[in-house]
């Protein structure tokens, strides 16, 4: 709804205007991931080839698709809840801004994996996006100096911080800590690149 003053028109938004679209986007995203994994399973894991194999020019086209492919339902299940929660929280800041952030994380993080991942590996999964969204949500409030955003960032850090730190450890076998680290860095970069100034940060 809006109200008018003698100087300008200010647009106000209700929580429902952000909550419902954010929930729909994340529900759709999760449904797509589970559908893709079902297709992958019945097709003999034919979608696994869309993971990123480092430093092969032909693999650059898989930088973004790799975030939508998982190596089994267990892998997908482990990623589903944090992706749902962090994605929903990030999307509350606005769907367009959220989609830009996801694009930055997917492209920058995926390219980073292509550059630095160990040879003869195949990296896929939404965990790079998850780590990126964590960094995005954590830093956005501080970057924009929004009290509510800062509180949300602190709560997210308190709940997911230990798991995020564990996911950055190079001692874990079969886990792309490089993808996690690069996704986190891309999310932090997105928080700065997409920061809102002035009244826009409070809408």
N, C-alpha and C positions, 0 to 999 in steps of 0.2 A: 504494500500500500504506500501512498505518498501523501505528503502534506506540503503546502506551499507557504512561503514567506514572501515578503516584499522584495527580497534579493535573489532567491534561487529556489529551485525545487529539489528536495532531498528524497531519495528513494530509500525506503526501509524494507527490510526483509524479515519474514517470520521464520522461526526455526524450521517449521514444516517445509518451507520452500527450499531448504538445503537438505534436510534429513531424508525426505522421500526420494529425490533424485539420486542422492549419494547411495542410499540403500539399494535402489534399483540397479545402478551401475555396477556395484560390487556383487550383487546377487547374479547379475548377468555374466560378469567376468568369471566368477567361480563356476557357474553352470557351464560356460564354454570350456574351461580347463578340464572339468570332469568329463565332458563329452569327448574332448580330444583324447583324453587318456583311455576312454572306452574304445574309441576308434583305433588307437595305438595298440591296445591289447588284442583286439580281435583281428588286427591285420599283421600280427606277428612282430609288433614293435617297429613298424615301418616308419613311424614319425620320429624315432630317435635320431635319424640322420639329420634332422633339423637343429641338432645341437651344434655348438661352435667348436670346430677343431682349429687350433691356433695356427696363425701365420700361413694359411692356405687361402689364396685370393678368392677361390670359388666359395669359401665359407663366409665371406662378408655378407652375402645375402641372408644368412641365417642369424645375424646379430640380434635382430628383433624377434623373429619366430622362436628362437631358442628359449625365450622367457615364457612361452606358452606350452612347452613340451616338458614332460616329466618321465623319469625312469621308473614307472610303476605307480600303483595307487598308494603305496606307503609313502613314497617321496611326495606325491601330491597332497596327501592327507596332512603331512607334517607342515606343509606350506600354507594350507588353506585358511586356518584360523588367523594366523598373524597377518596374512594378506588381506583378509576380510576386515579385520579390526583397523589396521593401519591405513588401508585404502579408504575405508569409510571415514575415518577421522580426517585424513588429508582432503577428501572430496568435499567435506563440509566447508572448506574455504572457497568453494566455487568449482564447478565441474570443468570449466575451460582451463583454469589455472591448474587443476589436478591433472588433466590430460596432458598439458604441457610438461608438467613435472615428470609424469610417467614416461613421456617420450624422451625427455632428457636423460632420465635414469636408464632406460632400455638401450638407447643408442650409445651413450657415453660408456656405460658399464659394459655393454656387450663388446664394443670396440676395444675396451681395455682388456677384457678376457682374451679376445682374439690376439692381442699383442703380447700378453705376458703369461698366459696359462702354460703349464708344462706341455712339452711336445707329446703327441700321440694320446691326447686326452679328448674327451667329448663332454662339453659343459652345457647343461640345460637346466631349466627350472626357474621358478618365480622368486627364488631366494634373493637374487640380486636386486629385484624390484622391491622386495620386502625390506632389505637393508637400506635401500635408497629412500623408501617412504619413511622409515624410522628417522633417518637423518633430516629429511625434509620437514617432518612434523616437529622434531626436536628443536630445530633451529629457527623455523619460521617466526614464532612468537618473539624470540629474542631479536632477530634481525629487524622485525617491524615494530618492536617495542610495544607489543600488545599484551596487556596483563593476562587476559584469558588464554591467549596463545602460549604464553610462558608457562602458565599453570598446566596446560595440556601437555606441553613438552616435558615438563618435570614428571608428570604422571606416567607418560609413555616411557620415559627413561627409567623410572622406578620399576615398572612392570616388565619391560623387555630388555633393560640394560644388560643384565647378567647373560641372557641368552645371546645378545648381540656380541658381547665381548667374547663369549665362548666360540661363536661362529667365525671369529676373526683369527682363531688360533691355527697356525700351520701344522699342528700336530695331529689334526683329525684326518683320518684316511677316508678317501672317497668323497671328500667335501671340498668344493672349490672356495677356499678361503680368499683367493684372489678375486673371485666374482663377488663375494660378500663385501670385501674391502672397497673394491671399485664401485660397487653399487652404492655403498654408504657415502663415498666421496662425491658421486654424481648427485645424490640426494641433497647433500649439503650445498653443492654448487647451485642446484635448482632453487633452494631456499633463497639464496642471494640473487640469482638471476630473475626470479619471479616475485621479488618482494614488492609489496604495495606501500605506497606513501600516502601520508595525510589521511583524509577522510575515507579513502578507499580501503584502508586497512581495518576500518571499524564497521564496514558494511556487511 
